Amino acid sequence: MIPTRPTLALLASLGALFCIVAFLASLPSIAAHRYGPTAASLDPLQKIEYSARLLWYDGLLTRPLDRLGPKQPFVVEPGESGASVAHRLYAAGLIYDAAAFRDYLIYTGLDRSLQAGHYELSPSMSIVDMAHAMQDATPTEVTFVILPGWRREEIAASLPTSGLAIAPQEFLDASGNPPPGFDFLSGAASTEGFLYPDAYILPRTATAVQAVEAFVRGFALHLSADLRDGFERQGLSVPQAVTLASIVQREAVHEEESPLLAAVFLNRLRAGMKLDADPTVQYALGYNAAQQTWWTNPLSLADLQIDSPYNTYRYNGLPPAPISNPGSQALQAVAFPAQTDYYFFRARCDGSGFHEFARTFEEHLQNACP
């Protein structure tokens, strides 16, 4: 029986509706990759709504209004709402947009824990920095956040607006010298990969060395026996596993794909194939002044030819060291990868951030976008 035109139209409409629903459902995962998980207090529709809002603002949440702006006093009154604080921050010339600040508070749940008190704030702080700064009015301590996938330089760049008296170069120097007492750092050239992404409460007077030790200690606390055993079953030492996890962290837009991505890279390693991982090239390229990022995107054909031991398009095996600081999901993915015979993956053509996986190069070519 040949479908009638109304039937075909209905099927097309249902297909379009399915794509829209799938896209909307993916928004919380995409937002979580950039800004952390949504507040547990939000219902599913609210999670989609506020994830969409944050993604709409794009870089507005992490871009300071004025990098050279001076500090100024700001008082949060007892019982004051997040919306009121957002309005006054905007009126004081401290943030780009009041709605963006308010939506970030609601997305993260930080609107429920704003602390009344006296603060020293500056337009050199981003909306994200300012929201976290207002969680603790105690002048003796600072909450410092490391996001999964940051490299050492990105951690260093966030220090001037953190409230810690640590200069970026001091941190880079300290993190370039692994502290003693951690077996997994034996022979490492730096602490890259072992600065565990988390929220740390540090004294405002903490030194660069003390901060590095706290971040590495965070990694040690999460390096469980099960995780070590998982790495060993994959034939990897802890440094090798962290190096692979650092690549998976940068590749995975959606955390649920991390075990599949880890499996692809492990399969390629065992087959003697090159990893061909874009993030390793981005790491080798370093800071892109034009894009104002450490992670050049998109990469050109010339970029893929850069002669660096970190370039996995040119050199077999793992890079000599981690390229970022992976979070728990990426580390777990390497220890417990998916059981699959996939050897290839590429981004889907729908812009969702998900990937198409393939067993053969021929299948991989068929997954190319039209």
DAGIWO-V178337 format. One record per backbone hydrogen bond with DSSP energy under -0.5 kcal/mol. NH is the residue of the N-H (numbers start at 1). CO is the residue of the C=O. E is the energy in kcal/mol with one decimal. If there is no record, write none. Layout:
nh: [NH;NH]
co: [CO;CO]
e: [E;E]
This chain:
nh: [8;9;10;11;12;13;14;15;16;17;18;19;20;21;22;23;24;25;26;27;27;30;31;32;33;34;34;35;36;39;42;47;48;49;50;51;52;53;54;55;56;57;58;60;61;62;63;64;65;65;66;69;72;74;76;77;80;85;86;87;88;89;90;91;92;93;94;95;101;102;103;104;105;106;107;108;109;110;111;112;113;115;116;117;119;121;121;123;125;128;130;131;132;133;134;135;136;141;142;144;144;146;147;149;150;154;155;156;157;158;158;159;162;163;164;165;166;171;172;173;174;175;176;177;178;182;183;185;186;188;191;194;196;196;200;200;202;202;204;206;211;212;213;214;215;216;217;218;219;220;221;222;222;223;223;224;228;229;230;231;232;233;234;234;235;236;241;242;243;244;245;246;247;247;248;249;250;251;252;253;253;255;257;258;260;261;262;263;264;265;266;267;268;269;270;271;272;272;273;276;278;280;281;281;282;283;284;285;286;288;289;292;293;296;304;305;306;308;311;312;314;315;317;325;326;331;332;333;334;335;336;337;338;340;343;344;346;348;351;356;358;364;365;366;367;367;368]
co: [4;5;6;7;8;9;10;11;12;13;14;15;16;17;18;19;20;21;22;23;24;26;27;28;29;30;31;31;32;107;39;43;44;45;46;47;48;49;50;51;52;53;54;57;58;59;59;62;123;125;123;66;121;119;117;75;77;81;82;83;84;85;86;87;88;90;89;89;97;98;99;100;101;102;103;104;105;105;105;109;110;134;114;76;74;72;119;70;122;61;126;127;128;129;130;132;133;138;202;142;200;198;145;325;147;151;151;152;153;154;155;156;159;159;159;204;164;167;168;169;170;171;172;174;176;179;181;182;183;185;175;191;194;215;144;198;142;200;140;203;207;208;209;210;211;212;213;214;215;216;217;218;219;219;220;222;224;225;226;227;228;229;230;231;232;231;237;238;239;240;241;242;243;244;244;245;246;247;248;251;353;253;254;255;257;257;258;259;260;261;262;263;264;265;266;267;268;269;268;312;276;277;277;278;278;279;280;281;282;293;287;288;288;294;300;302;303;306;308;310;311;311;273;150;324;327;328;329;330;331;332;334;259;338;358;358;356;354;348;346;344;360;361;362;363;364;365]
e: [-2.5;-2.6;-2.2;-2.6;-2.6;-2.3;-2.8;-2.6;-2.5;-2.5;-2.5;-2.1;-2.2;-2.7;-2.7;-2.4;-2.7;-2.5;-1.2;-0.7;-1.0;-2.0;-2.9;-2.4;-1.6;-0.9;-0.6;-3.4;-1.8;-2.8;-1.4;-2.4;-1.8;-2.6;-3.0;-1.8;-2.4;-2.0;-2.2;-2.3;-2.0;-1.7;-0.8;-2.1;-0.8;-0.8;-0.9;-0.6;-1.0;-0.6;-2.4;-2.0;-2.8;-2.4;-2.5;-0.6;-2.2;-2.2;-2.7;-2.2;-2.2;-2.4;-2.1;-2.3;-1.8;-1.5;-2.5;-0.7;-1.5;-2.5;-2.8;-2.0;-2.1;-2.1;-2.7;-2.2;-1.5;-1.0;-1.4;-1.5;-1.2;-3.0;-0.5;-1.8;-2.9;-2.4;-0.6;-0.6;-2.1;-2.1;-2.6;-2.5;-1.9;-2.3;-1.5;-1.6;-1.1;-1.0;-3.0;-0.7;-3.5;-2.4;-0.5;-2.5;-1.8;-0.9;-1.7;-2.5;-2.1;-1.0;-0.8;-1.3;-2.2;-0.6;-0.5;-1.5;-1.2;-2.0;-2.4;-2.5;-2.4;-3.1;-0.9;-1.4;-0.5;-0.5;-0.5;-1.8;-1.6;-2.3;-2.5;-2.7;-1.1;-1.5;-3.1;-0.6;-3.0;-0.7;-1.9;-2.1;-2.3;-2.5;-2.3;-2.0;-2.3;-2.6;-2.3;-1.7;-1.4;-2.4;-2.3;-1.0;-0.7;-0.8;-0.8;-1.7;-2.3;-2.7;-2.3;-2.4;-2.4;-2.3;-1.1;-0.5;-1.7;-2.4;-2.8;-2.6;-2.0;-2.3;-2.7;-2.2;-1.1;-0.5;-2.4;-2.7;-1.1;-1.8;-2.4;-0.7;-0.5;-0.5;-2.2;-2.0;-0.5;-2.5;-2.8;-1.9;-2.2;-2.1;-2.5;-2.7;-2.2;-2.4;-2.4;-1.5;-0.5;-1.1;-2.5;-1.8;-0.6;-1.1;-0.9;-0.8;-2.3;-2.3;-1.9;-2.4;-1.4;-3.4;-0.8;-1.6;-1.5;-0.6;-1.6;-1.3;-1.7;-1.4;-2.0;-1.1;-1.4;-1.9;-0.5;-1.9;-0.8;-2.0;-2.8;-2.0;-1.7;-1.9;-2.8;-0.5;-1.6;-1.0;-2.4;-2.0;-1.8;-2.7;-0.8;-3.2;-2.3;-2.1;-2.3;-1.6;-1.0;-0.6;-1.5]
